């Protein structure tokens, strides 16, 4: 979370104007600063317009519209970096989408049979979505296409629509893979290099303001997670040990000691010599350019344990980065190599079927879809499929807050309908639709990175124009679309949000308490006594893996809190109250890592009783977090022996325990 966002949260109490919009709405409507992905913009323009042009050329505009709808789903799902991951992200959801539209077409016009079928599909879609990112998009597309098939008169026979939608999605995939021969391993290499660059930025902030360093350390954590996911995910699909991938993995592994040394450098309270981040950036350039040879480092002399740790880690990293052929037999996977795809698939299905959260989300989605379809079956609602479409888009808690998404969906739809009204009123139907769809399609990836309301505003006119080619309602689509969207949002808010207490009584403290317990175990593991050298090597590997896991978990906690902050009171207020403790736990882990690094480079190790005392205080804090809905003040001062290597850890633990209840 950025420094500006943290300051915004801390200043929420200063807003007193009764007519001022709530913070969660302002945050949702504020465009993100993420850069526009121009390559994706160009792909979306071509992918959506070309099938439509072919349809007009063949005098089958309905076929072209269906293919463009399939391309739209592919454009929305094209979010990965590595090419192999993009194949999964686009192709797998298209398969589920084809199944969905086929099932929807079979029950089109069958009244209550369609209601029952869509409700069952919604249950399956919701449960699938709990597995992971690709499964979530697959579940979304399964339900979306089923709703479209059951609500629109699609070409016959029944297999025509799945074939055309799939062809549109595969066209997006083909456009995406055009760069694979030229940039096959570039995404993974860039991710590893970006990890070094993020670390260089963090080292520049070391010794300075704590908020700035915390923000940049978070960027390092995100970069490492992303790089490991790409490299290890690719290795799981490559037989044997590919030398290029092994080299990237070795370069990624050797940055970990340098990442561990950064907190020690920060806790010194003095800026790092500028030669150090400059050398790290040189290593990043060498990784991205594939340079090998003998590194030339001009580093200042190291005197303190922290300086020696940074110096040793940087010199070792330079040696490995410039090494042309790393030992293929001696490169370990610090996070563990992923299991085979079949094993992971069986494990995911087993966990999905046994997960209470998976069943809960599936039932929530099924209830809302069932109510939406029942409503439009009983009451005459024009082009009623849009109600269920709105429910499907909004009720995606893994994509963000359900409440705020419902409100932002309504706002975004209203904006999209303004664009649609102008196009439908002024642009004649026919070949003019092709350049219009090209322009509107290009806006989808450009607006998607700016926020959910902006994405909705971009997608709405595209769907309306393509559906107009199937039902020929023209400008008359505008009014019912807005009404349908409002009905869908209302159903979601009532049946998918208010009726489920876990939605608005979120126990965000439970996840945080688990992380505090993990921090206690990490402190114990970091300073556990070791009998021999072999045990020392094994313990170091285990400690590295534990540190990576806890930082990954903390990253997940941050994401969960950011999602909770977009909820209306009381959930958003509780998340803001607990937020300082999230930062405090991260600093405890940082201080522990820094202490371990100092011990490795000459500092006296702490007494085992002192380690156990810190772990005990952390477990006590975890218990208090679980039993509280808001933070409570606890007076806790560090013990008198402040000369220990664990003195910074004592201070951070005391700060965590003394976090006060925010003023009303």
C-alpha positions in Angstrom: 0.0 0.0 0.0 1.4 3.4 -0.9 2.4 6.1 1.6 -0.4 8.3 0.2 -3.0 5.6 0.8 -1.8 5.1 4.4 -2.0 8.8 5.0 -5.5 8.8 3.5 -6.6 6.1 5.9 -5.1 7.9 8.9 -6.9 11.0 7.9 -10.4 9.5 7.5 -11.5 10.8 10.9 -10.8 14.3 9.8 -13.7 14.2 7.3 -16.7 15.6 8.9 -18.8 17.1 6.1 -22.1 15.2 6.1 -22.5 15.4 2.3 -19.0 14.2 1.6 -18.9 10.9 -0.4 -17.7 7.9 1.7 -14.0 6.9 1.4 -14.7 3.5 -0.1 -16.6 5.1 -3.0 -14.0 7.7 -3.6 -11.2 5.1 -3.6 -13.1 3.0 -6.1 -13.7 6.0 -8.4 -10.2 7.3 -8.2 -8.3 6.0 -11.3 -5.2 3.9 -10.7 -1.8 5.2 -11.7 -1.0 1.9 -13.5 0.5 2.5 -17.0 -1.6 1.7 -20.0 -0.7 -1.6 -21.7 -0.4 -0.4 -25.3 0.3 -3.8 -26.8 -2.9 -5.1 -25.2 -4.8 -2.1 -26.5 -3.7 -2.9 -30.0 -4.6 -6.6 -29.7 -8.0 -5.8 -28.3 -8.8 -3.4 -31.1 -7.9 -6.0 -33.8 -9.3 -9.0 -31.9 -12.8 -7.5 -31.5 -13.1 -5.7 -34.9 -11.7 -8.4 -37.2 -14.3 -11.1 -36.6 -17.1 -8.6 -37.0 -15.6 -7.4 -40.3 -15.5 -11.0 -41.5 -19.1 -11.5 -40.5 -20.2 -8.5 -42.5 -18.1 -9.6 -45.5 -19.9 -13.0 -45.4 -23.2 -11.3 -44.9 -23.5 -13.1 -41.5 -23.2 -10.2 -38.9 -24.7 -12.4 -36.2 -21.8 -14.9 -36.6 -19.3 -12.1 -36.5 -20.9 -10.7 -33.3 -20.7 -14.0 -31.6 -17.0 -14.4 -32.5 -16.3 -10.9 -31.2 -18.0 -11.8 -27.9 -15.6 -14.8 -27.6 -12.8 -12.4 -28.4 -14.0 -10.1 -25.6 -13.8 -12.9 -23.1 -10.2 -13.6 -24.3 -9.2 -9.9 -24.0 -10.5 -9.7 -20.4 -8.7 -13.0 -19.5 -5.3 -12.0 -21.0 -3.7 -10.8 -17.8 -0.6 -13.0 -17.4 3.0 -12.2 -18.4 4.7 -15.5 -19.4 3.4 -16.9 -22.7 2.8 -20.4 -21.3 0.6 -18.9 -18.5 -1.2 -16.8 -21.1 -2.1 -20.0 -23.0 -3.8 -21.3 -19.8 -5.4 -18.0 -18.9 -7.1 -17.7 -22.3 -7.6 -21.3 -23.6 -8.9 -23.0 -20.4 -11.6 -20.4 -19.7 -12.7 -20.5 -23.4 -13.3 -24.3 -23.0 -15.5 -23.6 -20.0 -17.2 -20.8 -21.8 -18.1 -23.1 -24.7 -19.6 -25.6 -22.4 -21.6 -22.8 -20.7 -23.1 -21.4 -23.9 -24.0 -24.9 -25.1 -25.9 -25.6 -21.9 -27.6 -22.2 -22.0 -28.6 -22.7 -25.7 -30.2 -26.0 -24.9 -32.5 -24.5 -22.2 -33.3 -21.3 -24.1 -37.0 -20.6 -23.9 -37.8 -23.4 -21.4 -38.9 -21.2 -18.5 -38.4 -22.9 -15.1 -36.1 -25.5 -16.6 -33.7 -22.6 -17.6 -34.0 -21.3 -14.0 -33.0 -24.6 -12.5 -30.2 -25.2 -15.0 -28.6 -21.7 -14.5 -28.9 -22.1 -10.7 -27.0 -25.4 -10.8 -24.4 -23.9 -13.2 -24.0 -21.0 -10.8 -23.3 -23.4 -7.9 -20.6 -25.2 -10.0 -19.2 -21.9 -11.2 -18.9 -20.5 -7.7 -17.2 -23.6 -6.4 -14.7 -23.7 -9.3 -13.8 -20.1 -8.7 -12.3 -20.9 -5.3 -9.5 -23.0 -6.8 -7.3 -20.3 -8.3 -7.0 -17.4 -10.8 -7.5 -19.5 -14.0 -10.3 -21.4 -12.4 -11.9 -18.2 -11.2 -12.0 -16.8 -14.8 -13.2 -20.2 -16.1 -16.0 -20.3 -13.6 -17.0 -16.7 -14.5 -17.0 -17.5 -18.2 -18.9 -20.7 -17.7 -21.8 -18.8 -16.0 -21.7 -15.7 -18.2 -21.9 -17.7 -21.5 -24.7 -19.9 -20.0 -26.7 -16.8 -19.1 -26.1 -15.4 -22.7 -27.1 -18.7 -24.2 -30.3 -19.0 -22.1 -31.3 -15.3 -22.7 -30.5 -14.5 -26.3 -31.8 -16.2 -29.5 -28.5 -17.6 -30.8 -27.9 -19.2 -34.2 -28.9 -22.9 -34.6 -27.9 -25.7 -34.4 -26.8 -25.7 -30.7 -23.1 -26.1 -31.4 -22.9 -23.0 -33.6 -22.5 -20.5 -30.8 -19.9 -22.5 -28.8 -17.9 -22.9 -32.0 -18.0 -19.2 -32.9 -17.3 -18.0 -29.3 -14.4 -20.4 -29.1 -13.0 -19.2 -32.4 -13.1 -15.6 -31.2 -11.2 -16.5 -28.0 -8.6 -18.6 -30.0 -8.1 -15.6 -32.3 -7.1 -13.5 -29.3 -4.7 -16.3 -28.2 -3.2 -16.4 -31.7 -2.6 -12.6 -31.6 -1.1 -12.9 -28.1 1.4 -15.6 -29.1 2.7 -13.8 -32.2 5.6 -12.5 -30.1 6.5 -15.9 -28.5 9.2 -16.8 -31.0 10.9 -13.4 -30.4 10.2 -13.0 -26.7 9.9 -16.6 -25.5 11.7 -16.2 -22.2 11.7 -12.5 -21.9 8.8 -12.2 -19.4 10.6 -14.5 -16.9 13.9 -12.8 -17.4 12.3 -9.4 -17.0 10.6 -10.5 -13.8 13.9 -11.6 -12.3 15.6 -8.4 -13.4 12.7 -6.4 -11.9 13.3 -8.1 -8.6 16.8 -6.7 -8.5 15.6 -3.3 -9.5 12.9 -3.3 -6.7 15.6 -4.3 -4.3 17.9 -1.5 -5.4 15.1 1.0 -4.8 14.5 -0.5 -1.3 18.3 -0.2 -0.5 18.2 3.5 -1.5 15.4 4.0 1.1 17.2 2.0 3.8 18.1 4.1 6.8 15.5 6.7 5.9 11.9 7.2 6.8 10.3 4.0 7.9 7.1 4.4 5.8 9.1 4.8 2.6 11.2 1.8 3.3 8.2 -0.3 4.2 6.5 0.6 0.9 9.5 -0.3 -1.1 10.1 -3.5 0.8 6.5 -4.5 -0.2 7.4 -3.9 -3.8 10.4 -6.3 -3.4 8.1 -8.9 -1.9 5.7 -8.6 -4.7 8.5 -8.8 -7.3 10.0 -11.9 -5.7 6.6 -13.6 -5.5 5.9 -12.8 -9.2 9.3 -13.9 -10.4 9.2 -17.2 -8.5 5.6 -17.9 -9.8 6.7 -17.4 -13.4 10.0 -19.3 -13.2 8.9 -22.2 -11.1 5.6 -22.4 -12.9 7.4 -22.7 -16.2 9.8 -25.3 -14.8 6.9 -27.5 -13.8 5.9 -27.8 -17.4 9.5 -28.4 -18.8 10.9 -31.9 -18.7 14.4 -32.1 -17.2 16.4 -29.1 -16.3 16.4 -26.4 -19.0 19.8 -24.5 -18.7 18.2 -21.1 -19.4 15.5 -21.6 -16.7 18.1 -23.0 -14.3 20.2 -20.0 -14.7 17.2 -17.7 -14.1 16.4 -19.7 -11.0 19.9 -19.4 -9.7 19.9 -15.7 -10.3 16.6 -15.4 -8.4 17.9 -17.6 -5.5 21.0 -15.6 -4.9 19.0 -12.3 -4.4 17.4 -13.8 -1.3 20.5 -13.3 1.0 20.7 -9.7 -0.3 17.0 -9.2 0.5 17.6 -10.5 4.0 20.5 -8.1 4.5 18.4 -5.1 3.5 16.5 -4.9 6.9 19.8 -5.0 8.8 21.1 -2.1 6.6 17.9 -0.2 7.3 18.0 -0.7 11.1 21.4 0.9 11.2 19.6 4.3 10.7 22.1 5.5 8.1 21.7 5.6 4.3 23.4 2.8 2.3 26.4 3.9 0.2 25.1 4.8 -3.3 27.5 2.3 -4.9 25.5 -0.6 -3.5 22.1 0.1 -5.2 23.9 1.1 -8.3 25.7 -2.3 -8.4 22.3 -4.1 -7.9 20.9 -2.2 -10.9 23.9 -3.2 -13.0 23.1 -6.8 -12.1 19.5 -6.3 -13.2 20.7 -5.0 -16.5 23.0 -7.9 -16.9 20.2 -10.4 -16.2 17.8 -8.7 -18.7 20.5 -8.5 -21.4 21.9 -12.0 -20.7 25.5 -10.8 -20.1 28.1 -13.2 -18.8 31.8 -12.9 -17.8 33.6 -11.6 -14.8 31.8 -9.0 -12.7 33.6 -5.8 -11.7 32.4 -4.4 -8.4 33.6 -1.2 -6.8 32.1 -1.3 -3.3 33.0 0.6 -0.2 34.8 -1.2 2.7 32.5 -3.1 5.0 33.0 -2.7 8.8 29.8 -3.5 10.7 28.0 -6.9 10.6 25.2 -5.3 8.5 27.6 -3.9 6.0 29.5 -7.2 5.8 26.2 -9.0 5.2 25.3 -6.7 2.3 28.8 -6.8 0.9 29.0 -10.6 1.0 25.5 -11.1 -0.5 26.1 -8.7 -3.3 29.5 -10.2 -4.3 28.0 -13.7 -4.3 25.0 -12.5 -6.3 27.3 -10.9 -8.9 29.3 -14.1 -9.3 26.1 -16.1 -10.0 24.4 -13.5 -12.2 27.4 -13.4 -14.6 28.0 -17.2 -14.5 27.3 -18.6 -18.0 26.6 -22.2 -17.1 25.3 -22.8 -13.5 25.6 -26.3 -12.1 22.4 -28.0 -13.2 22.6 -30.4 -10.3 23.1 -27.9 -7.6 20.3 -25.3 -8.0 17.6 -25.8 -5.4 14.1 -24.4 -5.7 13.8 -22.1 -2.6 10.0 -22.4 -2.7 9.9 -26.0 -3.8 9.2 -27.1 -7.3 5.5 -27.3 -8.1 3.9 -30.8 -8.3 2.8 -32.2 -11.7 -0.3 -30.7 -13.2 -2.4 -33.8 -12.7 -1.4 -33.9 -9.0 -2.3 -30.3 -8.5 -5.6 -30.7 -10.3 -6.7 -33.6 -8.1 -5.6 -31.8 -5.0 -7.5 -28.7 -6.0 -10.7 -30.6 -6.8 -10.5 -32.4 -3.4 -9.9 -29.2 -1.5 -12.8 -27.5 -3.4 -15.3 -30.2 -2.5 -14.2 -30.3 1.2 -14.0 -26.5 1.6 -16.8 -24.8 3.5 -15.8 -21.4 1.9 -16.1 -23.0 -1.6 -19.6 -24.3 -0.9 -20.7 -21.0 0.8 -19.6 -19.0 -2.2 -21.2 -21.4 -4.7 -24.5 -21.3 -2.7 -24.4 -17.5 -2.6 -24.0 -17.3 -6.3 -26.6 -19.9 -7.0 -29.1 -18.2 -4.8 -28.6 -14.8 -6.5 -28.7 -16.3 -10.0 -31.8 -18.4 -9.1 -33.6 -15.3 -7.8 -32.6 -13.2 -10.8 -33.9 -15.8 -13.3 -37.0 -16.5 -11.2 -37.8 -12.7 -11.1 -37.5 -12.3 -14.9 -39.6 -15.4 -15.4 -42.4 -14.1 -13.3 -42.2 -10.4 -14.2 -41.9 -9.1 -17.8 -38.4 -7.7 -18.0 -37.1 -6.7 -21.4 -34.0 -8.7 -22.5 -33.8 -10.1 -19.0 -30.5 -11.9 -19.4 -28.7 -8.7 -18.4 -30.0 -9.0 -14.8 -28.1 -12.3 -14.3 -25.1 -11.0 -16.2 -24.9 -8.1 -13.7 -25.2 -10.6 -10.7 -22.4 -12.7 -12.2 -20.0 -9.7 -12.7 -20.7 -8.2 -9.3 -20.7 -11.3 -7.1 -17.0 -12.0 -7.4 -15.6 -11.5 -3.9 -12.2 -12.8 -5.1 -12.1 -9.8 -7.4 -13.0 -7.3 -4.6 -15.6 -6.1 -2.2 -19.1 -7.2 -3.2 -20.7 -4.0 -1.8 -18.4 -1.6 -3.5 -18.4 -3.6 -6.8 -22.2 -3.4 -6.9 -22.1 0.4 -6.5 -19.3 0.8 -8.9 -21.0 -1.5 -11.4 -24.0 0.8 -11.3 -21.9 3.9 -11.8 -19.8 2.2 -14.6 -22.9 0.9 -16.4 -24.4 4.4 -16.3 -21.2 5.8 -17.9 -21.1 3.0 -20.5 -24.8 3.6 -21.4 -24.1 7.2 -22.1 -21.4 6.1 -24.6 -23.8 3.5 -26.0 -26.6 6.0 -26.4 -24.4 8.3 -28.4 -23.2 5.5 -30.7 -26.6 3.9 -31.2 -28.2 7.3 -31.9 -25.6 8.7 -34.3 -23.8 5.7 -36.0 -25.8 3.8 -38.6 -25.8 0.0 -38.3 -23.6 -2.0 -40.7 -20.0 -1.6 -41.6 -19.7 1.5 -39.4 -19.9 -0.9 -36.5 -16.4 -2.2 -37.3 -14.4 1.0 -36.6 -16.6 1.8 -33.6 -16.0 -1.6 -32.1 -12.3 -1.2 -32.8 -12.2 2.0 -30.9 -14.3 0.8 -28.0 -12.4 -2.5 -27.8 -9.1 -0.6 -27.5 -10.5 1.2 -24.5 -11.1 -2.0 -22.5 -7.5 -2.8 -21.5 -6.8 0.9 -21.2 -9.7 1.4 -18.8 -9.4 -1.9 -17.0 -6.1 -1.0 -15.4 -7.7 2.2 -14.0 -10.3 0.5 -11.9 -13.5 -1.6 -11.9 -15.9 1.3 -12.6 -13.8 2.3 -15.6 -13.6 -1.3 -16.9 -17.4 -1.6 -16.6 -17.9 1.7 -18.5 -15.6 0.3 -21.3 -17.1 -3.2 -21.6 -20.8 -2.1 -21.4 -21.0 -0.4 -24.8 -19.2 -3.3 -26.5 -21.6 -5.9 -25.2 -24.6 -3.7 -26.0 -23.5 -3.1 -29.6 -22.7 -6.8 -30.2 -25.9 -7.9 -28.6 -27.8 -5.4 -30.8 -26.5 -7.3 -33.8 -28.3 -10.4 -32.4 -31.6 -8.8 -31.3 -31.8 -5.6 -33.4 -33.3 -3.3 -30.7 -31.1 -0.3 -31.4 -31.6 2.7 -29.2 -34.4 0.9 -27.3 -31.7 -1.1 -25.5 -30.5 1.8 -23.3 -33.4 2.2 -20.8 -33.9 -1.6 -20.1 -30.1 -2.1 -19.7 -29.9 0.5 -16.9 -33.0 -0.9 -15.2 -31.7 -4.5 -15.5 -28.3 -3.4 -14.0 -29.9 -1.8 -11.0 -32.1 -4.9 -10.4 -29.1 -7.1 -10.6 -27.1 -4.9 -8.2 -30.0 -4.9 -5.8 -30.3 -8.7 -5.9 -26.6 -9.0 -5.2 -26.6 -6.6 -2.3 -29.5 -8.3 -0.6 -29.2 -12.0 -1.4 -25.4 -12.1 -1.9 -24.3 -9.6 0.7 -26.7 -8.7 3.5 -28.0 -12.2 4.0 -24.5 -13.6 4.6 -23.0 -12.1 7.8 -19.5 -13.1 6.9 -19.7 -10.6 4.1 -20.2 -7.6 6.4 -19.0 -9.0 9.7 -15.6 -10.1 8.3 -13.3 -11.5 10.9 -10.2 -9.9 9.3 -8.4 -10.2 12.6 -8.3 -14.0 12.4 -6.1 -14.0 9.3 -3.9 -11.4 11.0 -3.7 -13.5 14.2 -2.5 -16.5 12.2 0.3 -14.3 10.7 1.3 -13.2 14.2 1.6 -16.9 15.2 3.7 -17.5 12.1 6.0 -14.6 13.2 6.4 -16.3 16.6 7.5 -19.5 14.9 9.8 -17.6 12.6 11.6 -16.0 15.6 12.1 -19.4 17.2 13.3 -21.0 14.0 15.7 -18.1 13.3 17.6 -18.7 16.5 17.1 -22.4 17.2 20.3 -24.1 18.5 22.0 -26.4 15.9 24.1 -29.5 16.7 26.4 -29.6 13.7 27.2 -28.0 10.3 24.9 -30.3 8.3 22.0 -29.3 10.6 23.0 -25.6 10.1 22.7 -25.9 6.3 19.3 -27.6 6.6 18.1 -25.0 9.1 19.2 -22.2 6.9 17.2 -23.6 3.9 14.2 -24.1 6.2 14.5 -20.6 7.6 14.6 -19.1 4.1 11.5 -21.0 3.1 9.8 -19.9 6.3 10.7 -16.3 5.7 9.4 -16.5 2.1 6.1 -18.1 3.3 5.5 -15.5 6.0 6.2 -12.6 3.6 3.9 -14.2 1.0 1.2 -14.6 3.7 1.7 -11.0 4.8 1.3 -9.9 1.2 -2.0 -11.8 1.1 -3.1 -10.2 4.4 -2.3 -6.8 2.9 -4.5 -7.6 -0.1 -7.3 -8.8 2.1 -7.1 -5.6 4.2 -7.1 -3.5 1.1 -10.3 -5.3 -0.1 -11.9 -4.8 3.4 -11.0 -1.1 3.3 -13.4 -0.7 0.4 -16.3 -2.0 2.4 -18.7 0.3 4.2 -18.7 0.5 8.0 -18.3 -1.5 10.1 -15.9 -3.7 8.1 -14.0 -0.9 6.5 -13.6 0.9 9.8 -12.3 -2.3 11.5 -9.8 -2.9 8.7 -8.5 0.6 9.1 -8.2 0.1 12.9 -6.2 -3.1 12.5 -4.0 -1.8 9.7 -1.2 -0.5 11.9 -0.8 -4.0 13.4 -0.3 -5.4 9.8 2.6 -2.9 9.4 3.9 -3.8 12.9 4.1 -7.5 12.1 6.0 -6.9 8.9 8.5 -4.8 10.9 8.8 -7.7 13.5 9.8 -10.1 10.7 12.2 -7.6 9.3 13.8 -7.0 12.6 14.1 -10.7 13.2 15.8 -11.2 9.8 18.1 -8.3 10.5 19.1 -9.9 13.8 19.8 -13.2 12.2 22.0 -11.6 9.6 24.0 -9.7 12.2 24.6 -13.0 14.1 25.7 -14.6 10.9 28.3 -11.9 10.4 29.8 -11.7 13.9 27.2 -10.3 16.4 26.7 -12.3 19.6 23.7 -14.7 19.4 20.8 -14.0 21.8 20.0 -16.1 24.8 17.4 -18.9 24.2 15.3 -17.6 27.1 15.1 -14.2 25.4 14.0 -15.8 22.1 11.3 -17.8 23.9 10.1 -14.7 25.7 9.6 -12.8 22.4 7.8 -15.8 20.9 5.5 -16.1 23.9 4.6 -12.4 23.8 3.8 -12.7 20.1 1.5 -15.7 20.8 -0.2 -13.8 23.5 -0.8 -10.9 21.0 -2.2 -13.4 18.5 -4.7 -14.6 21.0 -5.8 -11.1 21.8 -6.3 -10.3 18.1 -8.5 -13.4 17.7 -10.7 -12.4 20.7 -11.1 -8.7 19.7 -13.0 -6.9 17.1 -10.9 -3.7 17.5 -7.4 -3.2 18.8 -7.0 -2.6 22.5 -4.2 -0.7 24.3 -1.8 -2.9 26.2 1.1 -1.3 28.0 4.1 -3.4 27.2 7.7 -2.1 27.5 10.8 -4.0 26.2 12.9 -5.6 29.0 15.9 -3.7 30.4 18.6 -5.6 28.5 18.6 -3.5 25.3 22.1 -4.3 24.2 21.0 -7.7 22.8 21.0 -8.3 19.0 17.2 -8.8 19.5 16.8 -5.2 20.9 15.0 -4.0 17.7 12.7 -7.0 17.8 11.8 -6.2 21.4 11.0 -2.6 20.3 8.8 -3.8 17.4 6.9 -6.3 19.5 6.3 -3.7 22.1 5.0 -1.3 19.5 2.7 -4.0 18.1 1.3 -4.8 21.5 0.7 -1.1 22.4 -1.4 -0.2 19.4 -4.4 1.8 20.7 -8.0 1.8 19.8 -8.6 4.5 17.2 -10.6 7.5 18.3 -14.2 7.6 17.1 
